[in-house]
Amino acid sequence: MTTKTLGLEQNLYEYLLSVSLREPEILTQLRQETAQYPIGRMQIAPEQGQFLALLVQLLGAKKTLEIGVFTGYSSLVVALALPTDGKVVACDISEEFTTIARRYWQQAGVADKIQLHIAPALQTLDRLLATGEGETFDFAFIDADKSNYDGYYERSLQLVRPGGLIAIDNVLWSGQVAQEQNQDESTQAIRALNEKLHHDERVTLSLVPIADGLTLAIKRP
């Protein structure tokens, strides 16, 4: 995990931010508060958040899905990019960290756009499918426990509409996916999904080396 784009020297990374980042103050505050926690590295990079917002706007998205909320940066950046009638359906299991998220959503004036489900995400996704919400989402962002990435992907593929976009975070995993000697569960799960996606004809694919690696998969008709 990383809070900045991999492989860039610090001075070049700072230049990148200086000429491109347009981060609202509320997002800066949330990022700075999150950095105080020992697991603050789970926070997405600001340039990645801005990229997600751009994708959401390009799609003309109104209904989006988030799997893994943490302190709410990605859901906030997406909610801010959505139109007034847009909605984020967010999945997480942590009351502690989503309490921080709720506070910032409220301060930013987008709390009414975000529907938070505190439960194992697979249960929430299965419930969405069972209640007829298949192919109704424009965009999905997957950034949760890696061992369940394949399950999250398969359900997201059912939930997004044809032409909808699935974005999957941490697919380069700080470079560990390229280290064959690393055989821990999370690394193996990411490797397996990367290989699967490479050959998955249900989607049009691109792996973008932003932040910790972001896979973009458009659902084919």
GROMACS elastic network, one bead per residue, 0.5 to 0.9 nm:
[ bonds ]
;  ai    aj funct       b0    kb
    1    41     6  0.61967   500
    1    42     6  0.61889   500
    1    43     6  0.84573   500
    1    44     6  0.86062   500
    1   170     6  0.65091   500
    1   172     6  0.88198   500
    1   173     6  0.59178   500
    1   174     6  0.57447   500
    1   211     6  0.85858   500
    1   212     6  0.61150   500
    2     5     6  0.72750   500
    2     6     6  0.74667   500
    2    41     6  0.56773   500
    2    42     6  0.70529   500
    2    43     6  0.77086   500
    2    44     6  0.73368   500
    2    45     6  0.73158   500
    2   170     6  0.84458   500
    2   173     6  0.83625   500
    2   174     6  0.68539   500
    2   211     6  0.65596   500
    2   212     6  0.58056   500
    3     6     6  0.89177   500
    3    40     6  0.84178   500
    3    41     6  0.57369   500
    3    42     6  0.73006   500
    3    43     6  0.60346   500
    3    44     6  0.54830   500
    3    46     6  0.77114   500
    3   211     6  0.66681   500
    3   212     6  0.78469   500
    4     8     6  0.87185   500
    4    13     6  0.79865   500
    4    44     6  0.77388   500
    4    46     6  0.75613   500
    4    47     6  0.77564   500
    4    48     6  0.83514   500
    4   210     6  0.81104   500
    4   211     6  0.50378   500
    4   212     6  0.74824   500
    5     8     6  0.66179   500
    5    13     6  0.75661   500
    5    45     6  0.71068   500
    5    47     6  0.80153   500
    5    48     6  0.81823   500
    5   209     6  0.74511   500
    5   210     6  0.51778   500
    5   212     6  0.62340   500
    5   213     6  0.80991   500
    6     9     6  0.88314   500
    6   172     6  0.89464   500
    6   174     6  0.71761   500
    6   175     6  0.84852   500
    6   209     6  0.74227   500
    6   210     6  0.70444   500
    6   211     6  0.56902   500
    6   212     6  0.61375   500
    6   213     6  0.80236   500
    8    11     6  0.81707   500
    8    12     6  0.62131   500
    8    13     6  0.56774   500
    9    12     6  0.53548   500
    9    13     6  0.60785   500
    9    14     6  0.86193   500
   10    14     6  0.60620   500
   10    15     6  0.85186   500
   11    14     6  0.51270   500
   11    15     6  0.62048   500
   11    16     6  0.86732   500
   12    16     6  0.61570   500
   12    17     6  0.87173   500
   13    16     6  0.50169   500
   13    17     6  0.63963   500
   13    18     6  0.86265   500
   14    17     6  0.51726   500
   14    18     6  0.60815   500
   14    19     6  0.88255   500
   15    19     6  0.63251   500
   15    20     6  0.85197   500
   16    19     6  0.56289   500
   16    20     6  0.61019   500
   16    21     6  0.76792   500
   16    47     6  0.87290   500
   17    20     6  0.52878   500
   17    22     6  0.85299   500
   17    46     6  0.85827   500
   17    47     6  0.71715   500
   18    21     6  0.63394   500
   19    22     6  0.88636   500
   20    47     6  0.80626   500
   21    46     6  0.74934   500
   21    47     6  0.62992   500
   21    50     6  0.72956   500
   22    47     6  0.87909   500
   22    50     6  0.75538   500
   23    26     6  0.81977   500
   23    27     6  0.63525   500
   23    28     6  0.65322   500
   23    46     6  0.73072   500
   23    47     6  0.86333   500
   23    49     6  0.89056   500
   23    50     6  0.74739   500
   24    27     6  0.54746   500
   24    28     6  0.65300   500
   24    29     6  0.88959   500
   25    29     6  0.61633   500
   25    30     6  0.86276   500
   26    29     6  0.51669   500
   26    30     6  0.62958   500
   26    31     6  0.87019   500
   26   104     6  0.73371   500
   26   107     6  0.78696   500
   26   108     6  0.67586   500
   27    30     6  0.50479   500
   27    31     6  0.61003   500
   27    32     6  0.85379   500
   27    46     6  0.84574   500
   27    73     6  0.67482   500
   27    76     6  0.77372   500
   27    77     6  0.74843   500
   27   104     6  0.83884   500
   27   108     6  0.89467   500
   28    31     6  0.51380   500
   28    32     6  0.61449   500
   28    33     6  0.86309   500
   28    46     6  0.84021   500
   29    32     6  0.51482   500
   29    33     6  0.61777   500
   29    34     6  0.85780   500
   29   104     6  0.89462   500
   30    33     6  0.51777   500
   30    34     6  0.61009   500
   30    35     6  0.86210   500
   30    71     6  0.77512   500
   30    72     6  0.81555   500
   30    73     6  0.68218   500
   30   100     6  0.85147   500
   30   101     6  0.83434   500
   30   104     6  0.70611   500
   31    34     6  0.51295   500
   31    35     6  0.62134   500
   31    40     6  0.86379   500
   31    43     6  0.73568   500
   31    44     6  0.87927   500
   31    45     6  0.88268   500
   31    46     6  0.81622   500
   31    71     6  0.86983   500
   31    73     6  0.71072   500
   32    35     6  0.51734   500
   32    36     6  0.69637   500
   33    36     6  0.55777   500
   33    37     6  0.77077   500
   33    40     6  0.87002   500
   34    37     6  0.57502   500
   34    38     6  0.89155   500
   34    39     6  0.83384   500
   34    40     6  0.52686   500
   34    41     6  0.84408   500
   34    42     6  0.89071   500
   34    43     6  0.71492   500
   34    71     6  0.68331   500
   34   100     6  0.88906   500
   35    38     6  0.76302   500
   35    39     6  0.78903   500
   35    41     6  0.70415   500
   35    43     6  0.78297   500
   36    39     6  0.84741   500
   36    40     6  0.65266   500
   37    41     6  0.84245   500
   38    41     6  0.76829   500
   39    42     6  0.59608   500
   39    43     6  0.83081   500
   40    43     6  0.57099   500
   41    44     6  0.77529   500
   42    70     6  0.76742   500
   43    46     6  0.88729   500
   43    70     6  0.75177   500
   43    71     6  0.77764   500
   43    72     6  0.87780   500
   43    73     6  0.72786   500
   43    74     6  0.84558   500
   44    47     6  0.85113   500
   44    48     6  0.65928   500
   44    49     6  0.67787   500
   44    73     6  0.73922   500
   44    74     6  0.71182   500
   44   169     6  0.85949   500
   44   211     6  0.73669   500
   44   212     6  0.84231   500
   45    48     6  0.51591   500
   45    49     6  0.63812   500
   45    50     6  0.88454   500
   45   210     6  0.86614   500
   45   211     6  0.59108   500
   45   212     6  0.84937   500
   46    50     6  0.62844   500
   46    51     6  0.85942   500
   46    73     6  0.88556   500
   46   211     6  0.87859   500
   47    50     6  0.51262   500
   47    51     6  0.62158   500
   47    52     6  0.87498   500
   47   210     6  0.79723   500
   47   211     6  0.76623   500
   48    52     6  0.62245   500
   48    53     6  0.86722   500
   48    74     6  0.88936   500
   48   210     6  0.64988   500
   48   211     6  0.62235   500
   48   214     6  0.86076   500
   49    52     6  0.50922   500
   49    53     6  0.63309   500
   49    54     6  0.86989   500
   49    73     6  0.77009   500
   49    74     6  0.60203   500
   49    77     6  0.62074   500
   49    78     6  0.79403   500
   50    53     6  0.51048   500
   50    54     6  0.62918   500
   50    55     6  0.87666   500
   50    77     6  0.72569   500
   50    78     6  0.88154   500
   51    54     6  0.50351   500
   51    55     6  0.62766   500
   51    56     6  0.86983   500
   51   210     6  0.89885   500
   52    55     6  0.50680   500
   52    56     6  0.62044   500
   52    57     6  0.86498   500
   52    74     6  0.79964   500
   52    77     6  0.77362   500
   52    78     6  0.68932   500
   52    81     6  0.89796   500
   52   141     6  0.87680   500
   52   167     6  0.84317   500
   53    56     6  0.51162   500
   53    57     6  0.62573   500
   53    58     6  0.86349   500
   53    74     6  0.88571   500
   53    77     6  0.62113   500
   53    78     6  0.53715   500
   53    79     6  0.85137   500
   53    80     6  0.79463   500
   53    81     6  0.54941   500
   53    82     6  0.82752   500
   54    57     6  0.51595   500
   54    58     6  0.61338   500
   54    59     6  0.86495   500
   54    78     6  0.89904   500
   54    81     6  0.77789   500
   55    58     6  0.50108   500
   55    59     6  0.61672   500
   55    60     6  0.85905   500
   55    61     6  0.87329   500
   55   139     6  0.88669   500
   55   165     6  0.86820   500
   56    59     6  0.52030   500
   56    60     6  0.62607   500
   56    61     6  0.54531   500
   56    62     6  0.84207   500
   56    64     6  0.85949   500
   56    78     6  0.70125   500
   56    81     6  0.68401   500
   56    82     6  0.72199   500
   56   138     6  0.83492   500
   56   139     6  0.71099   500
   56   165     6  0.88730   500
   57    60     6  0.50157   500
   57    61     6  0.63988   500
   57    81     6  0.64600   500
   57    82     6  0.71045   500
   57    83     6  0.89482   500
   58    61     6  0.77412   500
   59    62     6  0.88255   500
   59   138     6  0.73273   500
   59   139     6  0.80764   500
   59   163     6  0.87957   500
   59   164     6  0.76894   500
   59   165     6  0.81385   500
   60    82     6  0.81419   500
   60    83     6  0.86602   500
   60   138     6  0.81853   500
   61    64     6  0.70381   500
   61    82     6  0.67750   500
   61    83     6  0.82019   500
   61    86     6  0.75600   500
   61   137     6  0.81614   500
   61   138     6  0.53210   500
   61   139     6  0.67702   500
   61   164     6  0.86629   500
   62    82     6  0.61671   500
   62    83     6  0.67007   500
   62    84     6  0.88442   500
   62    85     6  0.69940   500
   62    87     6  0.61224   500
   62    88     6  0.83167   500
   62   137     6  0.79150   500
   62   138     6  0.67769   500
   62   139     6  0.85691   500
   63    82     6  0.84497   500
   63    85     6  0.89286   500
   63    86     6  0.57623   500
   63    88     6  0.60552   500
   63    89     6  0.77286   500
   63   136     6  0.74070   500
   63   137     6  0.51093   500
   63   138     6  0.56523   500
   63   139     6  0.69856   500
   64    78     6  0.83260   500
   64    79     6  0.89156   500
   64    86     6  0.80623   500
   64    87     6  0.62171   500
   64    89     6  0.61997   500
   64    90     6  0.84711   500
   64   136     6  0.89409   500
   64   137     6  0.54739   500
   64   138     6  0.57548   500
   64   140     6  0.56516   500
   64   141     6  0.80653   500
   64   160     6  0.85463   500
   65    75     6  0.89117   500
   65    87     6  0.84859   500
   65    88     6  0.56423   500
   65    90     6  0.59584   500
   65    91     6  0.80823   500
   65   137     6  0.69094   500
   65   138     6  0.82302   500
   65   139     6  0.61957   500
   65   141     6  0.62269   500
   65   142     6  0.83983   500
   65   156     6  0.81803   500
   65   159     6  0.87652   500
   65   160     6  0.86792   500
   66    69     6  0.68957   500
   66    74     6  0.82660   500
   66    75     6  0.68885   500
   66    88     6  0.69651   500
   66    89     6  0.61411   500
   66    91     6  0.61059   500
   66    92     6  0.87603   500
   66   139     6  0.85633   500
   66   140     6  0.57498   500
   66   142     6  0.62040   500
   66   143     6  0.77691   500
   67    89     6  0.85649   500
   67    90     6  0.61076   500
   67    92     6  0.67301   500
   67   121     6  0.66310   500
   67   140     6  0.77248   500
   67   141     6  0.61721   500
   67   143     6  0.58636   500
   67   144     6  0.60628   500
   67   152     6  0.76755   500
   68    72     6  0.88088   500
   68    90     6  0.72618   500
   68    91     6  0.57043   500
   68    92     6  0.51776   500
   68    93     6  0.82683   500
   68   121     6  0.80108   500
   68   141     6  0.82744   500
   68   142     6  0.66365   500
   68   143     6  0.50782   500
   68   145     6  0.78754   500
   69    72     6  0.51563   500
   69    73     6  0.76618   500
   69    74     6  0.72371   500
   69    75     6  0.67841   500
   69    90     6  0.66445   500
   69    91     6  0.64952   500
   69    92     6  0.56701   500
   69    93     6  0.87629   500
   69    94     6  0.86074   500
   69    97     6  0.81981   500
   69    98     6  0.68718   500
   69   101     6  0.78267   500
   69   116     6  0.88787   500
   69   143     6  0.77442   500
   69   144     6  0.78459   500
   70    73     6  0.78130   500
   70    74     6  0.88614   500
   70    92     6  0.73197   500
   70    93     6  0.89959   500
   70    94     6  0.74299   500
   70    96     6  0.89402   500
   70    97     6  0.55025   500
   70    98     6  0.60740   500
   70   100     6  0.86060   500
   70   101     6  0.73814   500
   70   144     6  0.86692   500
   71    74     6  0.86274   500
   71    75     6  0.89910   500
   71    96     6  0.87558   500
   71    97     6  0.50237   500
   71    98     6  0.54537   500
   71    99     6  0.76197   500
   71   100     6  0.55352   500
   71   102     6  0.82632   500
   71   104     6  0.87211   500
   72    75     6  0.53056   500
   72    76     6  0.58999   500
   72    77     6  0.85281   500
   72    97     6  0.80759   500
   72    98     6  0.66760   500
   72   100     6  0.73849   500
   72   102     6  0.74890   500
   72   104     6  0.76950   500
   72   105     6  0.77723   500
   73    76     6  0.51457   500
   73    77     6  0.61270   500
   73    78     6  0.86228   500
   73   101     6  0.73588   500
   73   104     6  0.87095   500
   74    77     6  0.51366   500
   74    78     6  0.61590   500
   74    79     6  0.84791   500
   74   141     6  0.86115   500
   75    78     6  0.51757   500
   75    79     6  0.59609   500
   75    80     6  0.85353   500
   75    88     6  0.70645   500
   75    89     6  0.89309   500
   75    90     6  0.74038   500
   75   101     6  0.85279   500
   75   105     6  0.85853   500
   75   114     6  0.77278   500
   76    79     6  0.50186   500
   76    80     6  0.60798   500
   76    81     6  0.85966   500
   76   101     6  0.80868   500
   76   104     6  0.78324   500
   76   105     6  0.62547   500
   76   108     6  0.80674   500
   76   110     6  0.75850   500
   76   111     6  0.88620   500
   76   114     6  0.85339   500
   77    80     6  0.52638   500
   77    81     6  0.64455   500
   77    82     6  0.89643   500
   78    81     6  0.50661   500
   78    82     6  0.63186   500
   78    88     6  0.77649   500
   79    82     6  0.51761   500
   79    83     6  0.81766   500
   79    86     6  0.73923   500
   79    87     6  0.71747   500
   79    88     6  0.66060   500
   79   105     6  0.86689   500
   79   110     6  0.64146   500
   79   111     6  0.86455   500
   79   113     6  0.65633   500
   79   114     6  0.72174   500
   80    83     6  0.79677   500
   80    84     6  0.89853   500
   80   108     6  0.81668   500
   80   109     6  0.88541   500
   80   110     6  0.69680   500
   81    86     6  0.89396   500
   82    85     6  0.76713   500
   82    86     6  0.52499   500
   82    87     6  0.75082   500
   82    88     6  0.88132   500
   82   113     6  0.86829   500
   83    86     6  0.51405   500
   83    87     6  0.86627   500
   84    87     6  0.86262   500
   84   110     6  0.88404   500
   84   113     6  0.79173   500
   85   113     6  0.74656   500
   86   113     6  0.61845   500
   86   114     6  0.87721   500
   87   112     6  0.81958   500
   87   114     6  0.58029   500
   87   115     6  0.73518   500
   88   113     6  0.60710   500
   88   115     6  0.60745   500
   88   116     6  0.81811   500
   89   113     6  0.85711   500
   89   114     6  0.60312   500
   89   116     6  0.61412   500
   89   117     6  0.75907   500
   90   114     6  0.68657   500
   90   115     6  0.59653   500
   90   117     6  0.60585   500
   90   118     6  0.85685   500
   90   121     6  0.89456   500
   91   115     6  0.86500   500
   91   116     6  0.60472   500
   91   117     6  0.50134   500
   91   118     6  0.62395   500
   91   119     6  0.70318   500
   91   120     6  0.75922   500
   91   121     6  0.54901   500
   91   124     6  0.71467   500
   91   125     6  0.85206   500
   92    95     6  0.82266   500
   92    98     6  0.77054   500
   92   116     6  0.76392   500
   92   117     6  0.64421   500
   92   118     6  0.52280   500
   92   119     6  0.61869   500
   92   120     6  0.67475   500
   92   121     6  0.63763   500
   92   144     6  0.81815   500
   93    98     6  0.85029   500
   93   117     6  0.80071   500
   93   119     6  0.50766   500
   93   120     6  0.59207   500
   93   121     6  0.76623   500
   94    97     6  0.57114   500
   94    98     6  0.60881   500
   94    99     6  0.84256   500
   94   118     6  0.69604   500
   94   119     6  0.84832   500
   95    98     6  0.53002   500
   95    99     6  0.59374   500
   95   100     6  0.89206   500
   95   118     6  0.72378   500
   96    99     6  0.54585   500
   96   100     6  0.71986   500
   97   100     6  0.53438   500
   97   101     6  0.65820   500
   97   102     6  0.89059   500
   98   102     6  0.60016   500
   98   103     6  0.84937   500
   98   116     6  0.86292   500
   98   118     6  0.88037   500
   99   102     6  0.51185   500
   99   103     6  0.63663   500
   99   104     6  0.89023   500
  100   103     6  0.52147   500
  100   104     6  0.65638   500
  100   105     6  0.87473   500
  101   104     6  0.53397   500
  101   105     6  0.61280   500
  101   106     6  0.85877   500
  102   105     6  0.50037   500
  102   106     6  0.60755   500
  102   107     6  0.85868   500
  102   111     6  0.69872   500
  103   106     6  0.52282   500
  103   107     6  0.62875   500
  103   108     6  0.87065   500
  103   111     6  0.86616   500
  104   108     6  0.60258   500
  104   109     6  0.85038   500
  104   110     6  0.88173   500
  104   111     6  0.84003   500
  105   108     6  0.51576   500
  105   109     6  0.62254   500
  105   110     6  0.53655   500
  105   112     6  0.85402   500
  105   113     6  0.89434   500
  105   114     6  0.80777   500
  106   109     6  0.51363   500
  106   110     6  0.61629   500
  106   112     6  0.82834   500
  107   110     6  0.78738   500
  107   111     6  0.82596   500
  108   111     6  0.76671   500
  109   112     6  0.76906   500
  109   113     6  0.88681   500
  110   113     6  0.53533   500
  110   114     6  0.69900   500
  111   114     6  0.54538   500
  111   115     6  0.80873   500
  112   115     6  0.75573   500
  117   120     6  0.87101   500
  117   121     6  0.81511   500
  117   124     6  0.70912   500
  118   121     6  0.81277   500
  118   124     6  0.85638   500
  119   122     6  0.84066   500
  119   123     6  0.69499   500
  119   124     6  0.66788   500
  120   123     6  0.55463   500
  120   124     6  0.66740   500
  120   125     6  0.89515   500
  121   124     6  0.50015   500
  121   125     6  0.60489   500
  121   126     6  0.84709   500
  121   144     6  0.88599   500
  121   152     6  0.78416   500
  122   125     6  0.50843   500
  122   126     6  0.60321   500
  122   127     6  0.84755   500
  122   148     6  0.83297   500
  122   151     6  0.72324   500
  122   152     6  0.67683   500
  122   155     6  0.80751   500
  123   126     6  0.51738   500
  123   127     6  0.61396   500
  123   128     6  0.86775   500
  124   127     6  0.50687   500
  124   128     6  0.62530   500
  124   129     6  0.87376   500
  125   128     6  0.50622   500
  125   129     6  0.63289   500
  125   130     6  0.86135   500
  125   152     6  0.79837   500
  125   155     6  0.65414   500
  125   156     6  0.77998   500
  125   159     6  0.82472   500
  126   129     6  0.50992   500
  126   130     6  0.60705   500
  126   131     6  0.86367   500
  126   155     6  0.74429   500
  127   131     6  0.61371   500
  127   132     6  0.87961   500
  127   133     6  0.88444   500
  128   131     6  0.52784   500
  128   132     6  0.66127   500
  128   133     6  0.54021   500
  128   134     6  0.72361   500
  128   159     6  0.79817   500
  129   132     6  0.54298   500
  129   133     6  0.52891   500
  129   134     6  0.52648   500
  129   135     6  0.89759   500
  129   155     6  0.80993   500
  129   158     6  0.77650   500
  129   159     6  0.68998   500
  130   133     6  0.74563   500
  130   134     6  0.82767   500
  131   134     6  0.83298   500
  132   135     6  0.87713   500
  132   136     6  0.86987   500
  133   136     6  0.55428   500
  133   137     6  0.78472   500
  133   159     6  0.64879   500
  133   160     6  0.89261   500
  134   137     6  0.76485   500
  134   155     6  0.89479   500
  134   156     6  0.88302   500
  134   157     6  0.88579   500
  134   158     6  0.56362   500
  134   160     6  0.67760   500
  134   161     6  0.76344   500
  135   138     6  0.81433   500
  135   156     6  0.89785   500
  135   157     6  0.81361   500
  135   158     6  0.60426   500
  135   162     6  0.70379   500
  135   164     6  0.85291   500
  136   159     6  0.61435   500
  136   160     6  0.57516   500
  136   161     6  0.55048   500
  137   140     6  0.73294   500
  137   156     6  0.87225   500
  137   159     6  0.59116   500
  137   161     6  0.57706   500
  137   164     6  0.71027   500
  137   165     6  0.88743   500
  138   159     6  0.86927   500
  138   160     6  0.55932   500
  138   161     6  0.60016   500
  138   162     6  0.85202   500
  138   163     6  0.77935   500
  138   165     6  0.64534   500
  138   166     6  0.86336   500
  139   156     6  0.88841   500
  139   160     6  0.64356   500
  139   161     6  0.84291   500
  139   164     6  0.56423   500
  139   166     6  0.57814   500
  139   167     6  0.77526   500
  140   156     6  0.66087   500
  140   157     6  0.88147   500
  140   159     6  0.85603   500
  140   160     6  0.71780   500
  140   164     6  0.82179   500
  140   165     6  0.63851   500
  140   167     6  0.61131   500
  140   168     6  0.83320   500
  141   156     6  0.87981   500
  141   165     6  0.85757   500
  141   166     6  0.59680   500
  141   168     6  0.59172   500
  141   169     6  0.75821   500
  142   149     6  0.76188   500
  142   152     6  0.71192   500
  142   153     6  0.75884   500
  142   156     6  0.86118   500
  142   166     6  0.75902   500
  142   167     6  0.62044   500
  142   169     6  0.61233   500
  143   146     6  0.80155   500
  143   149     6  0.83942   500
  143   167     6  0.87321   500
  143   168     6  0.64201   500
  143   169     6  0.52808   500
  143   170     6  0.73695   500
  144   147     6  0.88793   500
  144   148     6  0.80003   500
  144   149     6  0.75085   500
  144   152     6  0.89099   500
  144   169     6  0.84751   500
  145   148     6  0.60240   500
  145   149     6  0.68811   500
  145   186     6  0.78825   500
  146   149     6  0.50376   500
  146   150     6  0.83318   500
  146   170     6  0.87472   500
  146   185     6  0.81500   500
  146   186     6  0.51466   500
  146   187     6  0.78287   500
  146   188     6  0.89975   500
  146   189     6  0.62255   500
  146   190     6  0.65244   500
  147   150     6  0.76659   500
  147   151     6  0.87363   500
  147   185     6  0.66329   500
  147   186     6  0.55033   500
  147   187     6  0.86366   500
  147   188     6  0.83910   500
  147   189     6  0.55116   500
  147   190     6  0.78561   500
  148   151     6  0.53236   500
  148   152     6  0.62125   500
  148   153     6  0.86331   500
  148   189     6  0.78130   500
  149   152     6  0.50274   500
  149   153     6  0.60314   500
  149   154     6  0.86119   500
  149   168     6  0.85812   500
  149   189     6  0.71080   500
  149   190     6  0.72902   500
  149   193     6  0.73138   500
  150   153     6  0.50514   500
  150   154     6  0.61706   500
  150   155     6  0.86446   500
  150   189     6  0.77117   500
  150   190     6  0.84846   500
  150   192     6  0.84093   500
  150   193     6  0.61237   500
  151   154     6  0.52188   500
  151   155     6  0.62375   500
  151   156     6  0.84410   500
  152   155     6  0.53567   500
  152   156     6  0.59665   500
  152   157     6  0.85134   500
  153   156     6  0.50367   500
  153   157     6  0.60549   500
  153   158     6  0.87312   500
  153   166     6  0.79427   500
  153   168     6  0.82281   500
  153   193     6  0.87169   500
  154   157     6  0.51450   500
  154   158     6  0.66151   500
  154   159     6  0.88760   500
  155   158     6  0.51150   500
  155   159     6  0.62425   500
  155   160     6  0.88075   500
  156   160     6  0.60371   500
  156   166     6  0.71625   500
  157   160     6  0.56380   500
  157   161     6  0.81300   500
  157   164     6  0.88151   500
  157   165     6  0.88466   500
  157   166     6  0.74960   500
  157   202     6  0.87592   500
  157   203     6  0.88789   500
  157   219     6  0.69124   500
  158   161     6  0.77591   500
  160   163     6  0.80603   500
  160   164     6  0.54314   500
  160   165     6  0.71498   500
  160   166     6  0.77428   500
  160   219     6  0.74382   500
  161   164     6  0.50330   500
  161   165     6  0.83315   500
  161   219     6  0.71642   500
  161   220     6  0.89610   500
  161   221     6  0.84893   500
  162   165     6  0.85878   500
  162   218     6  0.78256   500
  162   219     6  0.51452   500
  162   220     6  0.55756   500
  163   218     6  0.57833   500
  163   219     6  0.51563   500
  163   220     6  0.59242   500
  163   221     6  0.67009   500
  164   217     6  0.83959   500
  164   218     6  0.56546   500
  164   219     6  0.56022   500
  164   220     6  0.82550   500
  165   216     6  0.68030   500
  165   217     6  0.56799   500
  165   219     6  0.63678   500
  166   215     6  0.79463   500
  166   216     6  0.58454   500
  166   217     6  0.51199   500
  166   218     6  0.63332   500
  166   219     6  0.77534   500
  167   214     6  0.65139   500
  167   215     6  0.55571   500
  167   217     6  0.64636   500
  167   218     6  0.88131   500
  168   171     6  0.69338   500
  168   213     6  0.83066   500
  168   214     6  0.55229   500
  168   215     6  0.50191   500
  168   216     6  0.66453   500
  168   217     6  0.83217   500
  169   172     6  0.84408   500
  169   173     6  0.87621   500
  169   211     6  0.86089   500
  169   212     6  0.69087   500
  169   213     6  0.61728   500
  169   215     6  0.66690   500
  170   174     6  0.76866   500
  170   190     6  0.81043   500
  170   211     6  0.79270   500
  170   213     6  0.51615   500
  170   214     6  0.62934   500
  170   215     6  0.84799   500
  171   174     6  0.86000   500
  171   177     6  0.79149   500
  171   190     6  0.60839   500
  171   191     6  0.78214   500
  171   193     6  0.86051   500
  171   194     6  0.70854   500
  171   207     6  0.81272   500
  171   212     6  0.66610   500
  171   214     6  0.59970   500
  171   215     6  0.67028   500
  172   175     6  0.53834   500
  172   176     6  0.69848   500
  172   177     6  0.60242   500
  172   178     6  0.80149   500
  172   190     6  0.81240   500
  172   191     6  0.87082   500
  172   209     6  0.77777   500
  172   211     6  0.89743   500
  172   212     6  0.55890   500
  172   214     6  0.77963   500
  173   176     6  0.54974   500
  173   177     6  0.61649   500
  173   178     6  0.89822   500
  173   187     6  0.72423   500
  173   190     6  0.78503   500
  173   212     6  0.59018   500
  173   213     6  0.71464   500
  174   177     6  0.78311   500
  174   212     6  0.60133   500
  174   213     6  0.83227   500
  175   178     6  0.57864   500
  175   179     6  0.71257   500
  175   212     6  0.83418   500
  176   179     6  0.51008   500
  176   180     6  0.80716   500
  176   181     6  0.89707   500
  176   182     6  0.66309   500
  176   187     6  0.67241   500
  177   180     6  0.72687   500
  177   182     6  0.75667   500
  177   187     6  0.59377   500
  177   188     6  0.76109   500
  177   190     6  0.72690   500
  177   191     6  0.59063   500
  178   181     6  0.89079   500
  178   182     6  0.84760   500
  178   191     6  0.85988   500
  179   182     6  0.56044   500
  179   183     6  0.86650   500
  180   183     6  0.71738   500
  182   187     6  0.70279   500
  182   188     6  0.80765   500
  183   186     6  0.83019   500
  183   187     6  0.63848   500
  183   188     6  0.59138   500
  184   187     6  0.55381   500
  184   188     6  0.61996   500
  184   189     6  0.86579   500
  185   188     6  0.52405   500
  185   189     6  0.61129   500
  185   190     6  0.87464   500
  186   189     6  0.50854   500
  186   190     6  0.62977   500
  186   191     6  0.86290   500
  187   190     6  0.52543   500
  187   191     6  0.61478   500
  187   192     6  0.85680   500
  188   191     6  0.50540   500
  188   192     6  0.60380   500
  188   193     6  0.86149   500
  189   192     6  0.51585   500
  189   193     6  0.62747   500
  189   194     6  0.86238   500
  190   193     6  0.51815   500
  190   194     6  0.60733   500
  190   195     6  0.86170   500
  191   194     6  0.51104   500
  191   195     6  0.62363   500
  191   196     6  0.85848   500
  192   195     6  0.52308   500
  192   196     6  0.61387   500
  192   197     6  0.86423   500
  193   197     6  0.59991   500
  193   198     6  0.84562   500
  194   197     6  0.52362   500
  194   198     6  0.62057   500
  194   215     6  0.84908   500
  195   198     6  0.51450   500
  195   199     6  0.68711   500
  195   200     6  0.88151   500
  196   199     6  0.55679   500
  196   200     6  0.60703   500
  197   201     6  0.82402   500
  197   203     6  0.79957   500
  197   205     6  0.75209   500
  197   217     6  0.83167   500
  198   201     6  0.84908   500
  198   205     6  0.74034   500
  198   206     6  0.89757   500
  199   202     6  0.89621   500
  200   203     6  0.61927   500
  200   204     6  0.83321   500
  200   205     6  0.86251   500
  201   204     6  0.72884   500
  201   220     6  0.81702   500
  202   218     6  0.84535   500
  202   219     6  0.62131   500
  202   220     6  0.56385   500
  202   221     6  0.82010   500
  203   217     6  0.55761   500
  203   218     6  0.51960   500
  203   220     6  0.51936   500
  203   221     6  0.88704   500
  204   216     6  0.80880   500
  204   217     6  0.54723   500
  204   218     6  0.50481   500
  204   219     6  0.66736   500
  204   220     6  0.67181   500
  205   215     6  0.73142   500
  205   216     6  0.58047   500
  205   218     6  0.66236   500
  206   214     6  0.84455   500
  206   215     6  0.58530   500
  206   216     6  0.52254   500
  206   217     6  0.66240   500
  206   218     6  0.89927   500
  207   210     6  0.89086   500
  207   213     6  0.69127   500
  207   214     6  0.57611   500
  207   216     6  0.60916   500
  207   217     6  0.85773   500
  208   211     6  0.88482   500
  208   213     6  0.59003   500
  208   214     6  0.51705   500
  208   215     6  0.60096   500
  208   216     6  0.74204   500
  209   212     6  0.69515   500
  209   214     6  0.63836   500
  209   215     6  0.85586   500
  210   213     6  0.52505   500
  210   214     6  0.62504   500
  211   214     6  0.73977   500
